[in-house]
Amino acid sequence: MKKNVLIQTTVYAARVKDRKLLHRSSSGGAFTAISDYYLENGDAVVCAVYDYESYQTEFCLLTNKQSRDQAIGSKYMQSFSGRIYRTALQWLKDNPDRKILFVGMGCQADGFRKYAETMHISDRVVIVDIICHGGPSPKLWREYANNLETKNGGKIEFLTFKDKRNGWNHPTAMAIINGEEISLNEYVKIFYNKCALRPSCHECPYTTTERETDITIGDFWHIEKTLPDFYDSEGTSVFLIHTERGLELFDNIKKTLDYKPSNTDECWQINLEKPTEKSLLREQFWLEYQTKGIEFIMKKYGKNSLRRKVKNELKRMFGGGYCITSVYTSSIGFLVVKSDTSFSAVDSYGRAV
């Protein structure tokens, strides 16, 4: 493989042509399209897979589509690297004519990229990172999952955070226990209200459109506004291509995709500009979690009050870029919204201006 070269980021909106696969994917099927190419050529894929016994997501080295399929879908929890670095290195030694595709969040992908450089295997590794909101506490998920199993008298048999039965823009998060669907809405609300994210996520250096990975993938949010003629209710992925190797990879898979050229303005989203902001309730959340337990904080922080529902709707209207600090009803019956003056003006995509 030739030496990799950074380029000015090239952007595509894309989704797999296979409608069944598109429906099963979190957004446009980018991960499956890319990993299919490597697996079909006898290469390996390193990515995160949820383990139903340990209640955690772990990086695994996969060499066939059946095992890869277990990795499809968004995972609202931190992934553990374990021994994957050594496993990947040994696999490359045992298979000198093969390559590895690594797929992970920005910090994980950059760590593996630097490891590959240190071990002089960069020419045999392709790095894809995923746009990331942040990683919540693994302990929180484990206790929440255990609590669900205790309440429902069985083990979690299946888990999804972005089922598309109601469309890509309104995903359903649920687990199956004893054949019955159990809502995960409480956990998802806590994930998005930022109380449970790791402190380092609020200082993430990988929230930018310019990266040193080969390709960045994620949901193409706001596509109904920026590329309305390419919108699909089943979802669309964004591909941000950073290297010549990334361009070559996209060229090799584009026959399996419906795609359209785009740019960094059209695909803008908050975590391509800055890290997720720290919640003002974070310290209170953790204090109450430690003193009052999982059920208390799920009821308090995982339920939507009327005030929260109004704030969420306003955030949705402004594309997630409007920083609302308070919502209340005035004495004359009008809804009053107070915002941070430093981030109150937004364009049509919800960006600060």
Residue pairs with C-beta under 8 A, 6 or more apart in sequence:
1 99
1 123
1 124
1 245
2 123
2 244
3 123
4 122
4 123
4 214
4 243
4 244
4 245
5 243
5 244
5 245
6 212
6 242
6 243
7 241
7 242
7 243
7 244
7 246
7 247
9 209
9 210
9 211
9 240
9 241
9 242
9 264
10 240
10 241
10 247
11 238
11 239
11 240
11 241
11 261
11 262
11 263
11 264
11 266
11 267
12 238
12 239
12 241
12 250
12 259
12 260
12 261
12 262
13 28
13 220
13 223
13 227
13 230
13 236
13 237
13 238
13 239
13 259
13 260
13 262
13 266
13 267
14 28
14 30
14 33
14 236
14 237
14 238
14 239
14 254
14 257
14 258
14 259
14 260
15 22
15 27
15 28
15 29
15 232
15 234
15 235
15 236
15 237
15 257
15 258
15 259
16 22
16 25
16 28
16 29
16 32
16 33
16 256
16 257
16 258
17 256
17 257
17 258
18 29
18 256
19 234
21 29
21 32
22 28
22 29
22 232
22 234
22 235
23 164
23 234
24 72
24 73
25 31
25 32
25 72
25 73
25 235
26 72
26 73
26 74
26 161
26 162
26 171
26 219
26 235
27 162
27 168
27 218
27 219
27 220
27 235
27 236
27 237
28 219
28 220
28 232
28 235
28 236
28 237
29 235
29 237
30 217
30 237
30 239
31 47
31 71
31 72
31 103
31 128
31 130
31 217
32 68
32 72
33 253
33 256
33 257
34 101
34 103
34 128
34 215
34 217
34 249
34 253
35 45
35 47
35 68
35 71
35 101
35 103
36 65
36 253
36 256
37 249
37 252
37 253
38 44
38 45
38 99
38 100
38 101
38 126
39 45
39 62
39 63
39 64
39 65
39 68
42 98
43 98
43 99
43 100
43 101
44 61
44 62
44 63
44 88
44 91
44 95
44 98
44 99
44 100
44 101
45 61
45 62
45 63
45 68
45 71
45 100
45 101
45 103
46 59
46 60
46 61
46 62
46 84
46 88
46 100
46 101
46 102
46 103
46 104
46 112
47 59
47 60
47 62
47 68
47 71
47 102
47 103
47 104
48 57
48 58
48 59
48 60
48 71
48 75
48 79
48 103
48 104
49 57
49 58
49 59
49 60
49 62
49 67
49 70
49 71
50 56
50 57
50 70
50 75
50 159
51 57
51 58
52 155
52 156
52 157
52 159
55 141
55 142
55 145
55 146
56 77
56 78
56 79
56 80
56 138
56 141
56 142
57 75
57 77
57 78
57 79
57 80
58 79
58 80
58 82
58 84
59 79
59 80
59 81
59 82
59 84
59 104
59 108
60 67
60 71
60 84
61 84
61 87
61 88
61 91
61 100
62 68
62 71
73 160
73 161
73 162
74 161
74 162
75 161
76 136
76 141
76 161
76 173
76 187
76 188
76 191
77 135
77 136
77 138
77 141
78 135
78 136
78 137
78 138
78 198
79 104
79 105
79 108
79 135
80 138
81 108
81 111
85 112
85 115
88 100
88 102
88 112
89 119
89 121
91 98
91 100
92 98
92 100
92 121
92 124
98 124
99 124
99 125
99 126
100 124
100 125
100 126
101 125
101 126
101 128
102 109
102 112
102 113
102 125
102 126
102 127
102 128
103 109
103 128
103 129
103 130
104 112
104 129
104 130
105 129
105 130
105 132
105 135
105 206
106 129
106 130
106 132
106 204
106 206
106 207
106 211
106 213
106 216
107 200
107 204
107 206
108 129
109 127
109 128
109 129
109 130
109 213
110 129
110 206
110 211
110 212
110 213
112 125
112 127
113 122
113 125
113 127
113 212
113 213
116 122
116 124
116 125
116 127
126 214
126 245
126 246
126 249
127 213
127 214
128 213
128 214
128 215
128 216
128 217
129 206
129 211
129 213
129 215
129 216
129 217
130 216
130 217
130 218
131 216
131 217
131 218
131 219
131 238
131 269
131 271
131 272
132 201
132 204
132 206
132 207
132 271
133 191
133 192
133 197
133 271
133 276
134 194
134 197
134 198
134 201
134 202
134 204
134 275
134 276
135 197
135 198
135 201
136 190
136 191
136 196
136 197
136 198
137 196
137 198
140 190
140 196
140 289
140 294
141 187
143 294
144 186
144 187
144 294
144 298
145 156
145 175
147 294
147 295
147 298
148 156
148 175
148 177
148 182
149 155
149 156
149 177
152 177
152 178
152 180
152 182
153 177
153 178
154 177
154 178
155 177
156 175
156 176
156 177
157 175
157 176
157 177
157 178
157 179
158 175
158 176
159 175
159 176
159 184
160 172
160 173
160 174
160 175
161 171
161 173
161 184
161 188
162 171
162 172
162 173
163 171
163 172
163 173
163 174
164 171
164 172
164 234
164 235
165 172
166 172
167 233
167 234
168 219
168 232
168 233
168 234
168 235
168 236
169 233
173 183
173 184
173 185
173 187
173 188
174 181
174 182
174 183
174 184
175 181
175 182
175 184
176 182
185 302
186 298
186 299
186 302
186 303
187 298
187 302
189 301
189 302
189 303
189 304
190 196
190 297
190 298
190 301
190 302
191 197
193 279
193 281
193 301
194 276
194 277
194 278
194 279
194 282
195 279
195 281
195 282
195 285
195 286
195 301
196 285
197 276
197 278
197 279
199 278
201 275
201 276
202 275
202 276
202 277
202 278
203 275
204 275
204 276
207 271
207 272
207 273
207 274
207 275
208 272
208 273
209 216
209 240
209 264
209 272
210 242
211 240
211 242
212 242
213 242
213 243
213 246
214 241
214 242
214 243
214 245
214 246
214 249
215 239
215 240
215 241
215 242
215 243
215 246
215 249
215 250
216 238
216 239
216 240
216 242
217 237
217 238
217 239
217 240
218 237
218 238
218 269
219 235
219 236
219 237
219 238
219 269
220 227
220 236
220 237
220 238
220 262
220 267
221 267
221 269
221 319
221 320
222 266
222 267
222 268
222 269
222 319
222 349
222 350
223 230
223 231
223 236
223 266
224 231
225 319
225 348
225 349
226 262
226 265
226 266
226 267
226 349
227 260
227 262
227 266
230 236
230 260
238 262
238 267
239 250
239 259
240 264
240 267
240 272
241 247
241 250
264 272
268 349
268 351
269 320
270 276
270 320
270 321
273 351
277 323
279 285
281 301
285 297
285 301
288 296
288 297
288 300
289 296
289 297
304 312
307 327
307 328
310 327
310 335
311 324
311 327
314 322
314 324
314 327
314 337
315 322
315 324
318 346
318 350
319 346
319 349
319 350
319 351
320 350
321 343
321 346
321 349
321 350
321 351
321 352
322 339
322 343
322 344
322 346
322 350
323 339
323 340
323 342
323 343
323 344
324 337
324 338
324 339
325 338
325 339
325 340
326 337
326 338
327 335
327 336
327 337
327 338
328 335
328 336
329 335
329 336
330 336
343 352
345 352
345 353
346 352
346 353
347 353
